[in-house]
Structures are given as C-alpha cells and as structure tokens.
Amino acid sequence: MSDNTKLVAEKRTDFGKGAARKIRRAGNIPAVMYGHGTEPVHISLPGHDTMMALKQANALLTIVVEGTEQLALAKDVQRDPIKPVIDHVDLVVVRKGEKVTVDVSVHLEGEAAPETIVTLDHNTLQLEALATNIPENVVVSVEGLEAGTQILAGAVELPEGSTLVTDAEALVVNVTQAISEEALEAELAEAEAEAGIEREEHEEVAEGAEAQADGAEGEAAEGGEAKAEGAEA
C-alpha cells in the first residue's frame, strides 16, 4: 500500500473541550501530530476527507500544514460511542524508508475440508514494514485443510518487505472436526433431560411451599373463627 491521502490541515492555538467542540461543529476534526523528537503540532483536519481516509487501516497520510508536507500514520483514533464521527486523532510522524510496527488484519480464503470448523484465533498480526509500503492484510489459505490442522504465526506467508513481530508460536488458525447431526441431537436431548429434571425438582419444591402456605392460611382462619366464637360466647 504505497498510495497516501493528502489532507490540508490548519494549525490551532485554542485547546480544551470547548475549542474541540467548536472545531467539530465546523465539520472538522481536532488532531495532534508528533514524533521524531519534534514538538507536538495541534491541528484541525477536514472532517469528511479524514473519515474517508481512516476507513483504511494503517492509512499513510500526507498532512499539509502551512504549505509544509509531512507523512504520518494514525496512531490513535477516538470515535464517538454513539454517532458515526471521529472525536480526535493522534498522528505519528514517519519518514520515507523508515520501518514501522503495525497491526495488520488476517484474511482467510478458501474452503476447509467438509465437516470441519475453522477458527481464527488471531484477527491481526503485528508486522514491521516500510511506512510507505504497509500491507492491507495478510492472506491465509485454508483450502482443503483437514481437522486437526493448526497454522502458527511463524508459518504464515507474509507480504514482501514485511517481518513478523507477533510471537511465531501464536496460534492463528485452528481447524477442528464439526459435530455430527446425531451427536448434536444427543447433546440437545441430554441438555433437555437435565433441564427437565431441574424443572421437576423446582416444581416439587414450589408445590410443597404452596401446600405449606395453604395449610398455614387454613390454620390461621380456623384460629380466627375460634376466637370469634369465644368472643360471642
């Protein structure tokens, strides 16, 4: 992924929640850019263009501030928990030819053997790659894999120019035997039987408690009538 998006930013001098809200009301996104020993630069990014650019993971951005271009990667994107908007972006400065460590998504392709279940234990792998050539994803083929097959991170074929940072022994893909229809029905029958026993026991306890309550009410009523008769006498 060598292409990058150019975003024209404005330098900002007002900080705090009030200033950030004002920027967002104007359709922009508050951000800070730092790295390589430089002082943090607080900027305002164009809202729509930034949101479109950040739909791509590890997007390489060219940030233009007062006519000066700077390559950067989004280190942290804070999103509104309810609205589909970005509240703030942390950008880290990168240089051409520099290698960076990033999390890259794992994409499965192909169909495993019949009656198997494929589990993706690691959705991403941490790689080291050139800042200007970060892969969009890592492709792992499960075509024809039999139950019992496991693919570790060290066995995954990486895009050219990338090296693995994730532990090579980390389990990425696990292929297991799918449960048969007969076994599934047996398990359901067993579960239903256990649930039925629990319900019967619960019903017996409830009936006993109800009988005790009825008996207590009857005794109380009889006692009350006896008292009333004694009073009349």
PyRosetta script that sets phi, psi and omega in degrees:
from pyrosetta import init, pose_from_sequence

init()
pose = pose_from_sequence("MSDNTKLVAEKRTDFGKGAARKIRRAGNIPAVMYGHGTEPVHISLPGHDTMMALKQANALLTIVVEGTEQLALAKDVQRDPIKPVIDHVDLVVVRKGEKVTVDVSVHLEGEAAPETIVTLDHNTLQLEALATNIPENVVVSVEGLEAGTQILAGAVELPEGSTLVTDAEALVVNVTQAISEEALEAELAEAEAEAGIEREEHEEVAEGAEAQADGAEGEAAEGGEAKAEGAEA")
pose.set_psi(1, 93.2)
pose.set_omega(1, -175.6)
pose.set_phi(2, -100.9)
pose.set_psi(2, -21.1)
pose.set_omega(2, -179.8)
pose.set_phi(3, -69.7)
pose.set_psi(3, 150.0)
pose.set_omega(3, 175.9)
pose.set_phi(4, -138.5)
pose.set_psi(4, 157.9)
pose.set_omega(4, -178.3)
pose.set_phi(5, -97.1)
pose.set_psi(5, 135.2)
pose.set_omega(5, 178.9)
pose.set_phi(6, -96.3)
pose.set_psi(6, 125.9)
pose.set_omega(6, 179.1)
pose.set_phi(7, -122.8)
pose.set_psi(7, 124.8)
pose.set_omega(7, 178.4)
pose.set_phi(8, -89.2)
pose.set_psi(8, 117.4)
pose.set_omega(8, -176.2)
pose.set_phi(9, -109.3)
pose.set_psi(9, 160.3)
pose.set_omega(9, 175.7)
pose.set_phi(10, -114.2)
pose.set_psi(10, 136.2)
pose.set_omega(10, 177.5)
pose.set_phi(11, -71.6)
pose.set_psi(11, 143.3)
pose.set_omega(11, 179.0)
pose.set_phi(12, -126.4)
pose.set_psi(12, 148.7)
pose.set_omega(12, -179.7)
pose.set_phi(13, -117.4)
pose.set_psi(13, -13.3)
pose.set_omega(13, 178.0)
pose.set_phi(14, -92.7)
pose.set_psi(14, 133.6)
pose.set_omega(14, -177.5)
pose.set_phi(15, -126.2)
pose.set_psi(15, 176.9)
pose.set_omega(15, 179.5)
pose.set_phi(16, 98.5)
pose.set_psi(16, 171.3)
pose.set_omega(16, -177.2)
pose.set_phi(17, -63.7)
pose.set_psi(17, -39.0)
pose.set_omega(17, -179.4)
pose.set_phi(18, -63.4)
pose.set_psi(18, -44.5)
pose.set_omega(18, 179.5)
pose.set_phi(19, -64.8)
pose.set_psi(19, -40.2)
pose.set_omega(19, 179.7)
pose.set_phi(20, -63.7)
pose.set_psi(20, -41.8)
pose.set_omega(20, 178.5)
pose.set_phi(21, -62.6)
pose.set_psi(21, -39.2)
pose.set_omega(21, 179.7)
pose.set_phi(22, -63.1)
pose.set_psi(22, -41.1)
pose.set_omega(22, 179.1)
pose.set_phi(23, -63.6)
pose.set_psi(23, -43.5)
pose.set_omega(23, -178.9)
pose.set_phi(24, -67.9)
pose.set_psi(24, -35.9)
pose.set_omega(24, 177.6)
pose.set_phi(25, -62.7)
pose.set_psi(25, -29.0)
pose.set_omega(25, 179.3)
pose.set_phi(26, -82.1)
pose.set_psi(26, 2.6)
pose.set_omega(26, 178.0)
pose.set_phi(27, 87.1)
pose.set_psi(27, 13.4)
pose.set_omega(27, -179.5)
pose.set_phi(28, -112.1)
pose.set_psi(28, 176.2)
pose.set_omega(28, -177.4)
pose.set_phi(29, -127.0)
pose.set_psi(29, 123.7)
pose.set_omega(29, 175.6)
pose.set_phi(30, -69.4)
pose.set_psi(30, 143.0)
pose.set_omega(30, -178.0)
pose.set_phi(31, -151.5)
pose.set_psi(31, 163.4)
pose.set_omega(31, 173.9)
pose.set_phi(32, -134.3)
pose.set_psi(32, 139.4)
pose.set_omega(32, -178.2)
pose.set_phi(33, -122.4)
pose.set_psi(33, 129.8)
pose.set_omega(33, -176.8)
pose.set_phi(34, -151.3)
pose.set_psi(34, 172.6)
pose.set_omega(34, 177.7)
pose.set_phi(35, 129.7)
pose.set_psi(35, 163.1)
pose.set_omega(35, -179.6)
pose.set_phi(36, 56.3)
pose.set_psi(36, 34.8)
pose.set_omega(36, 175.2)
pose.set_phi(37, 74.3)
pose.set_psi(37, 8.0)
pose.set_omega(37, -179.3)
pose.set_phi(38, -87.3)
pose.set_psi(38, 157.7)
pose.set_omega(38, 176.6)
pose.set_phi(39, -69.0)
pose.set_psi(39, 141.4)
pose.set_omega(39, 177.4)
pose.set_phi(40, -58.6)
pose.set_psi(40, 137.1)
pose.set_omega(40, 178.8)
pose.set_phi(41, -112.9)
pose.set_psi(41, 119.0)
pose.set_omega(41, 179.2)
pose.set_phi(42, -89.2)
pose.set_psi(42, 125.9)
pose.set_omega(42, -174.1)
pose.set_phi(43, -135.3)
pose.set_psi(43, 168.6)
pose.set_omega(43, 174.0)
pose.set_phi(44, -119.6)
pose.set_psi(44, 124.2)
pose.set_omega(44, -177.5)
pose.set_phi(45, -101.9)
pose.set_psi(45, 148.8)
pose.set_omega(45, 176.5)
pose.set_phi(46, -65.0)
pose.set_psi(46, 123.7)
pose.set_omega(46, -170.9)
pose.set_phi(47, -57.6)
pose.set_psi(47, -58.0)
pose.set_omega(47, -174.5)
pose.set_phi(48, -62.7)
pose.set_psi(48, -48.5)
pose.set_omega(48, -177.2)
pose.set_phi(49, -63.2)
pose.set_psi(49, -37.1)
pose.set_omega(49, 179.8)
pose.set_phi(50, -68.5)
pose.set_psi(50, -43.0)
pose.set_omega(50, 178.8)
pose.set_phi(51, -62.2)
pose.set_psi(51, -40.1)
pose.set_omega(51, 178.9)
pose.set_phi(52, -66.1)
pose.set_psi(52, -41.1)
pose.set_omega(52, -178.7)
pose.set_phi(53, -66.1)
pose.set_psi(53, -38.0)
pose.set_omega(53, -175.5)
pose.set_phi(54, -83.4)
pose.set_psi(54, 2.2)
pose.set_omega(54, 171.1)
pose.set_phi(55, -67.5)
pose.set_psi(55, -24.0)
pose.set_omega(55, 177.2)
pose.set_phi(56, -91.5)
pose.set_psi(56, 123.8)
pose.set_omega(56, 179.1)
pose.set_phi(57, -64.4)
pose.set_psi(57, 143.0)
pose.set_omega(57, 178.4)
pose.set_phi(58, 56.1)
pose.set_psi(58, 36.9)
pose.set_omega(58, -178.7)
pose.set_phi(59, -66.9)
pose.set_psi(59, 130.9)
pose.set_omega(59, 175.3)
pose.set_phi(60, -85.8)
pose.set_psi(60, 124.9)
pose.set_omega(60, -176.2)
pose.set_phi(61, -115.3)
pose.set_psi(61, 144.1)
pose.set_omega(61, 169.2)
pose.set_phi(62, -105.4)
pose.set_psi(62, 110.6)
pose.set_omega(62, -178.4)
pose.set_phi(63, -96.4)
pose.set_psi(63, 123.5)
pose.set_omega(63, -179.7)
pose.set_phi(64, -104.7)
pose.set_psi(64, 114.8)
pose.set_omega(64, 179.5)
pose.set_phi(65, -123.2)
pose.set_psi(65, 114.9)
pose.set_omega(65, -179.6)
pose.set_phi(66, 52.2)
pose.set_psi(66, 42.2)
pose.set_omega(66, 175.8)
pose.set_phi(67, 86.4)
pose.set_psi(67, -8.8)
pose.set_omega(67, -179.2)
pose.set_phi(68, -100.4)
pose.set_psi(68, 130.1)
pose.set_omega(68, -179.1)
pose.set_phi(69, -95.0)
pose.set_psi(69, 140.5)
pose.set_omega(69, 179.6)
pose.set_phi(70, -142.0)
pose.set_psi(70, 127.7)
pose.set_omega(70, 176.5)
pose.set_phi(71, -75.9)
pose.set_psi(71, 139.7)
pose.set_omega(71, -179.1)
pose.set_phi(72, -152.9)
pose.set_psi(72, 155.0)
pose.set_omega(72, 173.7)
pose.set_phi(73, -118.5)
pose.set_psi(73, 146.3)
pose.set_omega(73, 177.0)
pose.set_phi(74, -76.2)
pose.set_psi(74, 113.6)
pose.set_omega(74, 179.8)
pose.set_phi(75, -85.5)
pose.set_psi(75, -37.8)
pose.set_omega(75, -179.2)
pose.set_phi(76, -146.5)
pose.set_psi(76, 127.5)
pose.set_omega(76, 178.9)
pose.set_phi(77, -118.1)
pose.set_psi(77, 113.7)
pose.set_omega(77, 179.5)
pose.set_phi(78, -94.9)
pose.set_psi(78, 119.2)
pose.set_omega(78, -176.7)
pose.set_phi(79, -109.8)
pose.set_psi(79, 149.5)
pose.set_omega(79, 176.9)
pose.set_phi(80, -66.1)
pose.set_psi(80, 133.2)
pose.set_omega(80, -177.1)
pose.set_phi(81, -67.2)
pose.set_psi(81, -17.0)
pose.set_omega(81, -177.1)
pose.set_phi(82, -116.3)
pose.set_psi(82, -52.5)
pose.set_omega(82, -177.1)
pose.set_phi(83, -84.4)
pose.set_psi(83, 151.0)
pose.set_omega(83, 178.6)
pose.set_phi(84, -80.7)
pose.set_psi(84, 59.9)
pose.set_omega(84, -178.6)
pose.set_phi(85, -132.6)
pose.set_psi(85, 160.6)
pose.set_omega(85, 176.9)
pose.set_phi(86, -100.9)
pose.set_psi(86, 129.5)
pose.set_omega(86, -178.8)
pose.set_phi(87, -86.6)
pose.set_psi(87, -37.3)
pose.set_omega(87, -175.4)
pose.set_phi(88, -163.2)
pose.set_psi(88, 151.4)
pose.set_omega(88, 179.1)
pose.set_phi(89, -132.5)
pose.set_psi(89, 132.4)
pose.set_omega(89, 170.4)
pose.set_phi(90, -100.2)
pose.set_psi(90, 124.8)
pose.set_omega(90, -179.9)
pose.set_phi(91, -112.9)
pose.set_psi(91, 136.2)
pose.set_omega(91, 177.1)
pose.set_phi(92, -109.2)
pose.set_psi(92, 130.6)
pose.set_omega(92, -178.6)
pose.set_phi(93, -69.9)
pose.set_psi(93, 135.1)
pose.set_omega(93, 175.7)
pose.set_phi(94, -129.4)
pose.set_psi(94, 161.2)
pose.set_omega(94, 179.2)
pose.set_phi(95, -117.8)
pose.set_psi(95, 153.2)
pose.set_omega(95, 173.7)
pose.set_phi(96, -63.4)
pose.set_psi(96, 135.5)
pose.set_omega(96, -178.5)
pose.set_phi(97, 87.5)
pose.set_psi(97, -8.8)
pose.set_omega(97, 179.7)
pose.set_phi(98, -84.1)
pose.set_psi(98, 144.4)
pose.set_omega(98, 175.6)
pose.set_phi(99, -97.9)
pose.set_psi(99, 141.8)
pose.set_omega(99, -179.9)
pose.set_phi(100, -128.7)
pose.set_psi(100, 157.8)
pose.set_omega(100, 177.3)
pose.set_phi(101, -102.3)
pose.set_psi(101, 123.9)
pose.set_omega(101, -175.6)
pose.set_phi(102, -137.6)
pose.set_psi(102, 158.3)
pose.set_omega(102, 173.1)
pose.set_phi(103, -94.4)
pose.set_psi(103, 123.8)
pose.set_omega(103, -177.1)
pose.set_phi(104, -116.7)
pose.set_psi(104, 132.4)
pose.set_omega(104, -176.8)
pose.set_phi(105, -68.0)
pose.set_psi(105, 149.6)
pose.set_omega(105, 177.8)
pose.set_phi(106, -98.9)
pose.set_psi(106, 128.2)
pose.set_omega(106, -179.4)
pose.set_phi(107, -115.3)
pose.set_psi(107, 123.5)
pose.set_omega(107, 178.6)
pose.set_phi(108, -91.4)
pose.set_psi(108, 141.8)
pose.set_omega(108, 175.8)
pose.set_phi(109, -137.1)
pose.set_psi(109, 152.4)
pose.set_omega(109, 180.0)
pose.set_phi(110, 92.8)
pose.set_psi(110, 175.2)
pose.set_omega(110, -179.7)
pose.set_phi(111, -119.9)
pose.set_psi(111, 130.1)
pose.set_omega(111, 176.1)
pose.set_phi(112, -73.3)
pose.set_psi(112, 173.9)
pose.set_omega(112, -179.5)
pose.set_phi(113, -59.1)
pose.set_psi(113, 155.8)
pose.set_omega(113, 179.4)
pose.set_phi(114, -57.7)
pose.set_psi(114, 150.8)
pose.set_omega(114, 177.3)
pose.set_phi(115, 59.5)
pose.set_psi(115, 39.9)
pose.set_omega(115, 174.8)
pose.set_phi(116, -127.6)
pose.set_psi(116, 159.5)
pose.set_omega(116, 175.8)
pose.set_phi(117, -121.1)
pose.set_psi(117, 128.9)
pose.set_omega(117, 179.6)
pose.set_phi(118, -102.4)
pose.set_psi(118, 123.1)
pose.set_omega(118, 178.9)
pose.set_phi(119, -113.7)
pose.set_psi(119, 128.7)
pose.set_omega(119, 177.0)
pose.set_phi(120, -95.5)
pose.set_psi(120, 104.4)
pose.set_omega(120, -175.9)
pose.set_phi(121, -80.9)
pose.set_psi(121, -27.8)
pose.set_omega(121, 176.4)
pose.set_phi(122, -122.3)
pose.set_psi(122, 112.1)
pose.set_omega(122, 178.9)
pose.set_phi(123, -74.1)
pose.set_psi(123, -23.0)
pose.set_omega(123, 180.0)
pose.set_phi(124, -135.8)
pose.set_psi(124, 158.2)
pose.set_omega(124, 171.6)
pose.set_phi(125, -123.6)
pose.set_psi(125, 140.8)
pose.set_omega(125, 177.5)
pose.set_phi(126, -88.9)
pose.set_psi(126, 123.6)
pose.set_omega(126, -177.3)
pose.set_phi(127, -124.7)
pose.set_psi(127, 158.5)
pose.set_omega(127, 169.5)
pose.set_phi(128, -108.9)
pose.set_psi(128, 126.8)
pose.set_omega(128, -176.8)
pose.set_phi(129, -148.2)
pose.set_psi(129, 163.1)
pose.set_omega(129, 175.3)
pose.set_phi(130, -62.2)
pose.set_psi(130, 138.2)
pose.set_omega(130, -179.3)
pose.set_phi(131, -58.7)
pose.set_psi(131, -29.3)
pose.set_omega(131, -178.8)
pose.set_phi(132, -93.0)
pose.set_psi(132, 4.6)
pose.set_omega(132, -179.6)
pose.set_phi(133, -145.8)
pose.set_psi(133, 54.8)
pose.set_omega(133, 179.1)
pose.set_phi(134, -82.8)
pose.set_psi(134, 125.4)
pose.set_omega(134, -179.4)
pose.set_phi(135, -67.6)
pose.set_psi(135, 147.9)
pose.set_omega(135, 178.5)
pose.set_phi(136, -71.8)
pose.set_psi(136, -36.9)
pose.set_omega(136, 179.0)
pose.set_phi(137, -159.8)
pose.set_psi(137, 173.2)
pose.set_omega(137, 174.5)
pose.set_phi(138, -115.0)
pose.set_psi(138, 124.9)
pose.set_omega(138, -176.6)
pose.set_phi(139, -96.2)
pose.set_psi(139, 128.7)
pose.set_omega(139, 177.1)
pose.set_phi(140, -122.8)
pose.set_psi(140, 123.5)
pose.set_omega(140, 179.8)
pose.set_phi(141, -89.3)
pose.set_psi(141, 131.9)
pose.set_omega(141, 175.6)
pose.set_phi(142, -113.4)
pose.set_psi(142, 15.0)
pose.set_omega(142, -175.7)
pose.set_phi(143, -56.2)
pose.set_psi(143, 119.0)
pose.set_omega(143, 174.7)
pose.set_phi(144, 72.5)
pose.set_psi(144, 6.7)
pose.set_omega(144, -177.2)
pose.set_phi(145, -67.4)
pose.set_psi(145, 137.0)
pose.set_omega(145, -178.6)
pose.set_phi(146, -89.6)
pose.set_psi(146, 162.6)
pose.set_omega(146, 176.5)
pose.set_phi(147, -59.3)
pose.set_psi(147, 139.9)
pose.set_omega(147, -178.3)
pose.set_phi(148, 98.1)
pose.set_psi(148, -9.4)
pose.set_omega(148, 178.8)
pose.set_phi(149, -76.8)
pose.set_psi(149, 135.3)
pose.set_omega(149, 175.2)
pose.set_phi(150, -129.5)
pose.set_psi(150, 135.6)
pose.set_omega(150, 177.5)
pose.set_phi(151, -113.0)
pose.set_psi(151, 119.0)
pose.set_omega(151, 178.9)
pose.set_phi(152, -91.7)
pose.set_psi(152, 160.1)
pose.set_omega(152, -176.5)
pose.set_phi(153, -56.7)
pose.set_psi(153, -37.6)
pose.set_omega(153, -178.3)
pose.set_phi(154, -66.7)
pose.set_psi(154, -17.7)
pose.set_omega(154, -179.0)
pose.set_phi(155, -95.2)
pose.set_psi(155, -4.2)
pose.set_omega(155, -178.7)
pose.set_phi(156, -77.3)
pose.set_psi(156, 131.8)
pose.set_omega(156, 177.7)
pose.set_phi(157, -76.1)
pose.set_psi(157, 121.1)
pose.set_omega(157, -175.8)
pose.set_phi(158, -96.1)
pose.set_psi(158, 153.0)
pose.set_omega(158, 175.8)
pose.set_phi(159, -60.3)
pose.set_psi(159, 151.5)
pose.set_omega(159, -179.0)
pose.set_phi(160, -58.2)
pose.set_psi(160, 134.2)
pose.set_omega(160, 178.4)
pose.set_phi(161, 90.1)
pose.set_psi(161, -2.7)
pose.set_omega(161, -179.0)
pose.set_phi(162, -106.7)
pose.set_psi(162, 146.7)
pose.set_omega(162, 174.9)
pose.set_phi(163, -126.6)
pose.set_psi(163, 149.9)
pose.set_omega(163, -175.4)
pose.set_phi(164, -80.6)
pose.set_psi(164, 132.9)
pose.set_omega(164, 174.3)
pose.set_phi(165, -106.8)
pose.set_psi(165, -35.9)
pose.set_omega(165, 175.9)
pose.set_phi(166, -56.2)
pose.set_psi(166, 147.7)
pose.set_omega(166, 177.3)
pose.set_phi(167, -52.8)
pose.set_psi(167, 127.1)
pose.set_omega(167, -177.2)
pose.set_phi(168, -62.2)
pose.set_psi(168, -22.3)
pose.set_omega(168, -179.4)
pose.set_phi(169, -89.4)
pose.set_psi(169, 0.0)
pose.set_omega(169, -179.3)
pose.set_phi(170, -66.8)
pose.set_psi(170, 133.8)
pose.set_omega(170, 179.7)
pose.set_phi(171, -76.6)
pose.set_psi(171, 124.7)
pose.set_omega(171, -179.8)
pose.set_phi(172, -102.1)
pose.set_psi(172, -52.1)
pose.set_omega(172, -178.0)
pose.set_phi(173, -126.2)
pose.set_psi(173, 134.6)
pose.set_omega(173, 178.6)
pose.set_phi(174, -128.0)
pose.set_psi(174, 123.0)
pose.set_omega(174, -179.8)
pose.set_phi(175, -107.6)
pose.set_psi(175, 120.7)
pose.set_omega(175, -178.1)
pose.set_phi(176, -122.8)
pose.set_psi(176, 166.1)
pose.set_omega(176, -179.9)
pose.set_phi(177, -76.7)
pose.set_psi(177, 131.1)
pose.set_omega(177, 176.7)
pose.set_phi(178, -73.4)
pose.set_psi(178, 144.4)
pose.set_omega(178, 179.0)
pose.set_phi(179, -72.4)
pose.set_psi(179, 136.8)
pose.set_omega(179, -179.0)
pose.set_phi(180, -72.7)
pose.set_psi(180, 162.8)
pose.set_omega(180, 180.0)
pose.set_phi(181, -63.4)
pose.set_psi(181, -37.9)
pose.set_omega(181, 179.7)
pose.set_phi(182, -65.1)
pose.set_psi(182, -43.6)
pose.set_omega(182, -179.4)
pose.set_phi(183, -66.3)
pose.set_psi(183, -38.3)
pose.set_omega(183, 178.6)
pose.set_phi(184, -63.3)
pose.set_psi(184, -43.6)
pose.set_omega(184, 178.9)
pose.set_phi(185, -63.6)
pose.set_psi(185, -39.0)
pose.set_omega(185, 179.2)
pose.set_phi(186, -64.1)
pose.set_psi(186, -41.8)
pose.set_omega(186, 178.7)
pose.set_phi(187, -64.3)
pose.set_psi(187, -41.8)
pose.set_omega(187, 178.7)
pose.set_phi(188, -64.1)
pose.set_psi(188, -40.9)
pose.set_omega(188, 179.3)
pose.set_phi(189, -63.7)
pose.set_psi(189, -40.9)
pose.set_omega(189, 178.9)
pose.set_phi(190, -64.5)
pose.set_psi(190, -43.3)
pose.set_omega(190, 179.7)
pose.set_phi(191, -63.5)
pose.set_psi(191, -41.5)
pose.set_omega(191, 179.0)
pose.set_phi(192, -64.8)
pose.set_psi(192, -40.1)
pose.set_omega(192, 179.4)
pose.set_phi(193, -62.5)
pose.set_psi(193, -44.8)
pose.set_omega(193, 178.8)
pose.set_phi(194, -63.0)
pose.set_psi(194, -42.0)
pose.set_omega(194, 178.9)
pose.set_phi(195, -64.5)
pose.set_psi(195, -37.0)
pose.set_omega(195, 178.9)
pose.set_phi(196, -65.0)
pose.set_psi(196, -40.9)
pose.set_omega(196, 178.0)
pose.set_phi(197, -62.3)
pose.set_psi(197, -44.4)
pose.set_omega(197, 179.8)
pose.set_phi(198, -62.5)
pose.set_psi(198, -39.9)
pose.set_omega(198, -179.9)
pose.set_phi(199, -66.2)
pose.set_psi(199, -40.4)
pose.set_omega(199, 179.5)
pose.set_phi(200, -62.9)
pose.set_psi(200, -44.8)
pose.set_omega(200, 179.4)
pose.set_phi(201, -61.7)
pose.set_psi(201, -41.2)
pose.set_omega(201, -179.7)
pose.set_phi(202, -64.4)
pose.set_psi(202, -40.7)
pose.set_omega(202, 179.9)
pose.set_phi(203, -65.6)
pose.set_psi(203, -38.8)
pose.set_omega(203, 178.8)
pose.set_phi(204, -63.6)
pose.set_psi(204, -44.6)
pose.set_omega(204, 178.8)
pose.set_phi(205, -62.0)
pose.set_psi(205, -43.0)
pose.set_omega(205, -179.2)
pose.set_phi(206, -64.2)
pose.set_psi(206, -41.3)
pose.set_omega(206, 179.9)
pose.set_phi(207, -65.2)
pose.set_psi(207, -40.0)
pose.set_omega(207, 178.2)
pose.set_phi(208, -62.5)
pose.set_psi(208, -43.6)
pose.set_omega(208, 179.5)
pose.set_phi(209, -64.4)
pose.set_psi(209, -38.9)
pose.set_omega(209, -179.7)
pose.set_phi(210, -66.2)
pose.set_psi(210, -39.3)
pose.set_omega(210, 178.9)
pose.set_phi(211, -64.8)
pose.set_psi(211, -42.0)
pose.set_omega(211, 178.1)
pose.set_phi(212, -61.6)
pose.set_psi(212, -41.8)
pose.set_omega(212, -179.9)
pose.set_phi(213, -64.1)
pose.set_psi(213, -42.7)
pose.set_omega(213, 178.5)
pose.set_phi(214, -62.7)
pose.set_psi(214, -41.3)
pose.set_omega(214, 179.4)
pose.set_phi(215, -63.1)
pose.set_psi(215, -42.2)
pose.set_omega(215, 179.8)
pose.set_phi(216, -64.2)
pose.set_psi(216, -39.8)
pose.set_omega(216, 179.4)
pose.set_phi(217, -65.2)
pose.set_psi(217, -38.5)
pose.set_omega(217, -179.8)
pose.set_phi(218, -65.7)
pose.set_psi(218, -42.8)
pose.set_omega(218, 179.3)
pose.set_phi(219, -63.4)
pose.set_psi(219, -41.1)
pose.set_omega(219, -179.7)
pose.set_phi(220, -64.0)
pose.set_psi(220, -40.1)
pose.set_omega(220, -179.9)
pose.set_phi(221, -65.9)
pose.set_psi(221, -42.9)
pose.set_omega(221, 179.9)
pose.set_phi(222, -64.3)
pose.set_psi(222, -40.5)
pose.set_omega(222, 178.6)
pose.set_phi(223, -62.8)
pose.set_psi(223, -38.8)
pose.set_omega(223, -179.1)
pose.set_phi(224, -66.6)
pose.set_psi(224, -40.2)
pose.set_omega(224, 179.9)
pose.set_phi(225, -67.0)
pose.set_psi(225, -39.2)
pose.set_omega(225, 179.8)
pose.set_phi(226, -63.1)
pose.set_psi(226, -41.0)
pose.set_omega(226, 178.8)
pose.set_phi(227, -63.0)
pose.set_psi(227, -42.2)
pose.set_omega(227, -178.7)
pose.set_phi(228, -63.5)
pose.set_psi(228, -41.3)
pose.set_omega(228, 179.8)
pose.set_phi(229, -66.0)
pose.set_psi(229, -38.9)
pose.set_omega(229, 178.4)
pose.set_phi(230, -63.9)
pose.set_psi(230, -38.8)
pose.set_omega(230, 179.9)
pose.set_phi(231, -66.2)
pose.set_psi(231, -39.1)
pose.set_omega(231, 180.0)
pose.set_phi(232, -66.8)
pose.set_psi(232, -38.5)
pose.set_omega(232, 179.6)
pose.set_phi(233, -66.4)
pose.dump_pdb("model.pdb")
